[in-house]
Structures are given as structure tokens and as C-alpha cells.
Amino acid sequence: MSISDFLRADLWLSPDKGPRYVQLRHRLQEGIDTGVLPPNSSLPSERELVEITDLSRVTVRKAIQELVQEGVIEQRQGSGSFIRERVARVEQSLTHLTSFTEDMSSRGMQTTSKWLERGVFAPTPEEIEALSLKEGEQISRIYRLREADGRPLALERAALPLDILPNPIEVTTSLYEVLDGLGRRPVRAVQKISALNLAAREAELLEVPEGAAGLNIERVSFLKNGRVAELTRSLYRGDTYDFVAELRL
């Protein structure tokens, strides 16, 4: 079936199935799921979609924009709209305290990092409070783009007291591997997860459209003696990550 035939409104549009833009978004998504609109193919222009569906330009634009926000469609300046290639999703357990490198290695994936910041700094007020620092103390801070098999998945920023991580330059792959070698690896953590829309710079680094869905994760980790060892803030691509927790009675 051609795209034009697939998108004919008489095949799917119904007055009792909600707003028209929602029905069109669902039809476009169905076309993507079934391969009528394959990855990397171009979407008909707004004008063409108006002619095919007999819907208003406002309706067509709203349906497309929702799919852009979800990361399903990519708009390229001067070229039009294209179906984004699907990426395999990664399931992350919330019951074990592991590093990004360990998580990806367990899936047979090779990790790399692009460093955005790494060194010794004066802490922010939030870092002072979270890490229970004294006046005048400095911190080790690392900020990097985390990739698995060459695909950007997360932006990770970690702050640690200087006596926990004296030399942040030693961290080349896994932070927890370095801490383990120093005998200062955290054993438990408190983690908060929230949804957000990625700002322009973060979206560019993660290779998704600006405003795409992301997951913001804030984690405070503790040593065996109860001392706070690490404050981490991570931004994950919402189209690649699922966080899973096992619940028991």
C-alpha cells in the first residue's frame, strides 16, 4: 500500500475517536510501526498531507509536532521531515547499584565517554549540602557524554569529596572501578527520577530533537560507614531507557 493510500482519511478517521490531530498521529505511528513509513524515509510535506487527508494544516502540523517531540520524526532544516531510525531500548534495574560501564558491559556493549568537564573545583551550595562538606573544601567533578557501541545514551555529572576521589583525571572509563581500587566504592544510594524535555544543548549532545523526552536522575551514594560519597545527576534519552524495579510483598 502506498503512503497516500494508507493515509486516506476515510480508512481511519472517525468522529468518535477523539481529536483529529490525535487520530492522524496514531495513523502515522501505525505506518511507522508496520513499515509503510520505513526508517530514514521522508514524510510527505504538510501541504501534501493536507491534500491526502483533507485535514487542516493546523491539524497536520500538530500531529507531526507531537511525533517530533516523542523523537519519532526528525525535522531537518530545508529538507523536510524524516522517520527516525528506531534504537534498541535498554532496561536498567533499580535494585542494584552499578555503574554505566558495568551495565553496558553486561549487555555485551562497549562504552566510551566524551569528556565535557573533569577536574577539581569549588563546590556549589547544593553540592556542599548534599556531600556534607566543610567550608573551604573542594570537590572532584566529572561531566561526560556516555555512549554505548557509539550511540549517545546519557549525560552524567558526578561530584565527590576530594578525599574520596583525589584525582579525577584517573577516571577514564568507570568511576566505580576507580573508587573500588581506592576502597571507596559506594554500597547504597538514594535515587530520584523525573521526566523532562531536553534543552537545546543536551539534545544536541544526545543526538535527539530539542524538547525530546528525557529522564533526569539524581543520585546520592553512600559508603559502608554511612558517609555520603557521591552526588550524581544524569540525563538519559527517553527513547532508549526503561527503568525496571522488582516489587515484592
VENVEN-V395021 format. One record per run of one state. SS is the DSSP state (~ for helix, > for strand, _ for the rest). FROM is the first residue (numbers start at 1). LEN is the number of residues. Records with the same first field share a line. If there is no record, write none. Layout:
SS: FROM-LEN ; FROM-LEN
This chain:
_: 1-2 ; 7-2 ; 12-8 ; 35-7 ; 43-3 ; 54-3 ; 70-3 ; 77-3 ; 84-6 ; 94-6 ; 106-5 ; 123-2 ; 131-7 ; 149-2 ; 162-6 ; 171-4 ; 182-6 ; 198-2 ; 207-6 ; 223-5 ; 238-3 ; 245-5
~: 3-4 ; 9-3 ; 20-15 ; 46-8 ; 57-13 ; 100-6 ; 125-6 ; 168-3 ; 175-7 ; 200-7
>: 42-1 ; 73-4 ; 80-4 ; 90-4 ; 111-12 ; 138-11 ; 151-11 ; 188-10 ; 213-10 ; 228-10 ; 241-4
